């Protein structure tokens, strides 16, 4: 339980860091304060865990036709959804959300890949478990 909880907090921290960095890259994303940033990262994680899979299933034919590019639209919609529900988190346009979602995904991937070794099974990497 403690291992999965620490993985959750690490993922939350990486998402918060990526959202924070996106405010410096894109002029159209703004947070009123740090608590808004943290709540937005938490809600974005929940939206990606609950709403995003449902949207992927419902839009599977469109995703298949566009060779997966529609997943970028779904990621942008998740950011817009979170900005709609969190007061103090503002995203100017869909295009800003689209490019920010690509940036946030790439930055989160690189941070997780190069700096954080999350192995929830507890077995050594490459052990087959």
CORBELVEN-V155861 format. One record per helix or strand. SS is the DSSP state (A for helix, B for strand). FROM is the first residue (numbers start at 1). LEN is the number of residues. If there is no record, write none. Layout:
# CORBELVEN-V155861
ss=SS from=FROM len=LEN
ss=SS from=FROM len=LEN
This chain:
# CORBELVEN-V155861
ss=A from=2 len=24
ss=B from=29 len=3
ss=A from=34 len=25
ss=A from=60 len=6
ss=A from=70 len=16
ss=B from=89 len=3
ss=A from=94 len=22
